[in-house]
């Protein structure tokens, strides 16, 4: 933890400020110690990361554990340059920036940035291009340890273990908040989003991506399978995710297309020609496979869906209403097969 971070934090229990007691340091970084607020609430600093999670509710712990497991098993593939580049391109396309140059131009005017659900820190790295900014990258899982190992030496990035529904900051603090592929894994997507916007300054921008609700066959299958997988052991769910990965790969190896001649509205299937694997994936069940990433990465993508306690899906109308409810004007909206990407400006 960089010593300057303490000046920006607020106790997630009582919102008062912190003092820090360091027990071990490396240069200007505190590697071990404790944060103590004025009302004597205490939070440890371990492995250079302040640990500010306070929610011990069973379902939250299950979700946190699921993602800690994911990053513990698969963090190396997410730091692979090929994956890093592909994910950044996907991010830029979904949120309308298109190029790194356009994103960096936007970031020049942003001073306090929240990366709400940073995973292994790649997105925090993207957001740190303006050296005058401060990027606060949080995650409830142990991913922040791997994120810090990779990017912790960058002067303007701070990694914290914290809950997106119980943030350790003052309200109206950030001029850019991004929560990409995270909110749908909280216990209530809508209320988590609305809570997050309380920390956005006037004229600040918030960007989110959430899963989109799919057709009835895929929705039924997802609910049926996840009813079993979320209660599996970590090991068993990894094995199941391997089975889904192998199924997806087998379908992909067919190298066959099918043609749907007319729309089938009741199934929400559009007319068109589809690769067999992709048709099966989007309309029947999640058996992700891509030749563009390593085998282990494909397993991680399936595990990411089947093991977390929460994985909600939403309609475009639902998401638009959330923004209207908090009086944030939508500046960008993109709906793709997998999800919905939205940015909005606080009036």
Rosetta blueprint (number, residue, H / E / L):
1 X L
2 X E
3 X H
4 X H
5 X H
6 X H
7 X H
8 X H
9 X L
10 X L
11 X L
12 X L
13 X L
14 X L
15 X L
16 X L
17 X L
18 X E
19 X E
20 X E
21 X E
22 X E
23 X E
24 X E
25 X E
26 X E
27 X L
28 X L
29 X E
30 X E
31 X E
32 X E
33 X E
34 X E
35 X E
36 X E
37 X E
38 X L
39 X L
40 X L
41 X L
42 X E
43 X E
44 X E
45 X E
46 X E
47 X L
48 X L
49 X E
50 X E
51 X E
52 X L
53 X L
54 X L
55 X L
56 X L
57 X L
58 X H
59 X H
60 X H
61 X H
62 X H
63 X H
64 X H
65 X H
66 X H
67 X H
68 X H
69 X H
70 X H
71 X H
72 X H
73 X H
74 X H
75 X H
76 X H
77 X H
78 X H
79 X L
80 X L
81 X H
82 X H
83 X H
84 X H
85 X H
86 X H
87 X H
88 X H
89 X H
90 X H
91 X H
92 X H
93 X H
94 X H
95 X L
96 X L
97 X L
98 X L
99 X L
100 X H
101 X H
102 X H
103 X H
104 X H
105 X H
106 X H
107 X H
108 X L
109 X L
110 X L
111 X L
112 X E
113 X E
114 X E
115 X E
116 X E
117 X L
118 X L
119 X L
120 X L
121 X L
122 X H
123 X H
124 X H
125 X H
126 X H
127 X H
128 X L
129 X L
130 X L
131 X L
132 X L
133 X L
134 X E
135 X E
136 X E
137 X E
138 X E
139 X E
140 X L
141 X L
142 X L
143 X H
144 X H
145 X H
146 X H
147 X H
148 X H
149 X H
150 X H
151 X H
152 X L
153 X L
154 X L
155 X L
156 X L
157 X E
158 X E
159 X E
160 X E
161 X E
162 X L
163 X E
164 X L
165 X L
166 X E
167 X L
168 X L
169 X L
170 X L
171 X L
172 X L
173 X L
174 X E
175 X E
176 X E
177 X E
178 X E
179 X E
180 X E
181 X L
182 X L
183 X H
184 X H
185 X H
186 X L
187 X L
188 X L
189 X H
190 X H
191 X H
192 X H
193 X H
194 X H
195 X H
196 X H
197 X H
198 X L
199 X L
200 X E
201 X E
202 X E
203 X E
204 X E
205 X E
206 X E
207 X E
208 X E
209 X E
210 X E
211 X E
212 X E
213 X L
214 X L
215 X L
216 X H
217 X H
218 X H
219 X H
220 X H
221 X H
222 X H
223 X H
224 X H
225 X H
226 X H
227 X H
228 X H
229 X H
230 X L
231 X L
232 X L
233 X L
234 X H
235 X H
236 X H
237 X H
238 X H
239 X H
240 X H
241 X H
242 X H
243 X H
244 X H
245 X H
246 X H
247 X H
248 X H
249 X H
250 X H
251 X H
252 X H
253 X H
254 X L
255 X L
256 X L
257 X E
258 X E
259 X E
260 X E
261 X L
262 X L
263 X L
264 X E
265 X H
266 X H
267 X H
268 X L
269 X E
270 X L
271 X L
272 X E
273 X E
274 X E
275 X E
276 X H
277 X H
278 X H
279 X H
280 X H
281 X H
282 X H
283 X H
284 X L
285 X L
286 X L
287 X L
288 X L
289 X L
290 X L
291 X L
292 X L
293 X L
294 X L
295 X H
296 X H
297 X H
298 X H
299 X H
300 X H
301 X H
302 X H
303 X H
304 X H
305 X H
306 X H
307 X L
308 X L
309 X L
310 X L
311 X L
312 X L
313 X L
314 X E
315 X L
316 X H
317 X H
318 X H
319 X H
320 X H
321 X H
322 X H
323 X H
324 X H
325 X H
326 X L
327 X L
328 X E
329 X E
330 X E
331 X E
332 X E
333 X E
334 X E
335 X E
336 X L
337 X L
338 X L
339 X E
340 X E
341 X E
342 X E
343 X E
344 X E
345 X E
346 X E
347 X L
